[in-house]
Amino acid sequence: MEQSAHTQRTRAACTRRGQRRISEAMLAAREELTTPPPAEPGKWDMLNMLKSLRGVLPVSRGAALTLIIMVEKTATDAWSALETPFIYAHNTTLMSWTGLSRSSLQRHIRELAEARLLVPQDGRNGQRGRRWQGNKEQTQVGFNLSALRYRWPDFLALSAEQRRIRGRISFLRDSIADLNDSVRAGAEQFGLHDVIRQAAAIMQARLRTVQTGTLEGLYREMAALSETVAAHVGGDVSEPRSPSVENPDFSTQYPSEMRPMGPQSGAHYTDTKNIQSSKKVDQVAATGGNRIKAMRRAGPESTTDRPSPYDRTALRGFKGTSVFYLEICSGLRELCSSGRPSAEELIEAAEYLSGQVGVSCHAWSQACVVLGRLQAAVAVIVMASRLERGAAIRFRDAYFRSLIERGARNTLFLDRSLYALRDSRSREIGMLAEAGYVPPPAAPTSRKEGHWI
């Protein structure tokens, strides 16, 4: 009985609250802080790097999000040379920042410490606060984020590897799509409906995966379909034989007004150039203009007013090119790798921009859930554009959360803000032109040139 009580007391002393089990990885990270760091990136460089590697870091996504929020709460000056980024917040404060329970927060902290992404520095009673920050003789209590500086070379290598993988994924998807065009053309020519269905299934599956091995397997399946179609074509499937578009029986069954336009007859609808002025149109309707007048006098076929799906979105059907968004927000240009980014590249740049304008990672995640990633990116761009034009926004994170709340109530009108920013940009270009400055060409209106979003 006495031996059992002694065992219980010993076990309680080893597992009492406030004690942290120190592992070898945590000890190695603590000793690493005594050596000079290999690099000293700034706060925003580190924050953008962590956001881009959130799914591939050696920790879970929840732990990575907790680390990102902790980095956001540090001061920008703390990431300069000879300074130490440190978190003194209590557990209750960290729980309010992350929205986690105490056990989940402790599990994330343990996971980050084991991965050597932060170094816990505990005091005598484990309490944290700024009162512990003082002279060099006193001990700081909290979480030291300087360990991230020692992981920076690993982050750069991991980022380069992810760019290589994304390039490989994009190449495989484009190759499958290019092969699908020729396969579908040959299959439709010979009525191979099974091949058409299989090709459509492969095209859908290629967008649902980001694994290069799976995409390579899909490419082999599409190549097998290409060989099947080539066997029916009797040649190269990339150059399918197209039937003639001329129909000799058409001219004998229909009047001259309805014959297909060809080089021998010319365009029969107009006899002038296709310009807005001086257009002379022949009467080709069966009853001349009487039918058109009757259609104008007729009422609508259905009186039910169905709301458009664009009425339920914050953009309200507004479509702008990626170049348009780069023109109204100069801070976005620095984060885009090309002058005409795609929609996904624009969203990633807007996510990095959200941290620079004062939007927390938690607010960005909520906006992606409530508004969608594209509309969340547009909201960030609108907010950054207003700040560039001198708008006074004191509590920026709260302002962005109010946009999310308005979007949830369907009272957010991003299209109006975009129209206003477009007019403001036009006025700026006019003022620069008066001053003798020649602005760059306007945003293209073609989808291929400007990527409609």
Secondary structure, DSSP 8 states (H G I E B T S, - for coil): -HHHHHHHHHHHHHS-TT-----HHHHHHHHHTTS--S----HHHHHHHHHHTTTTSSS-HHHHHHHHHHHHTS-GGGGSTT---EE---HHHHHHHH---HHHHHHHHHHHHHTTS-EEE--SS----GGG--STTS---EEETTHHHHTHHHHHHHHHHHHHHHHHHHHHHHHHHHHHHHHHHHHHHHT-HHHHHHHHHHHHHHHH---HHHHHHHHHHHHHHHHHHHHHHTS-TTS--------TTHHHHS-GGGS---TTT--SSBSS-SSSSS--B---STTTTHHHHHHHHS--S-------GGGGSSSTT---BHHHHHHH-HHHHTT-SSSS--HHHHHHHHHHHHHHTT--HHHHHHHHHHT-HHHHHHHHHHHHHHHHTT---SSHHHHHHHHHHHHHTT---HHHHHHHHHHHHHHHHHHHHHTT---------SHHHH-B-
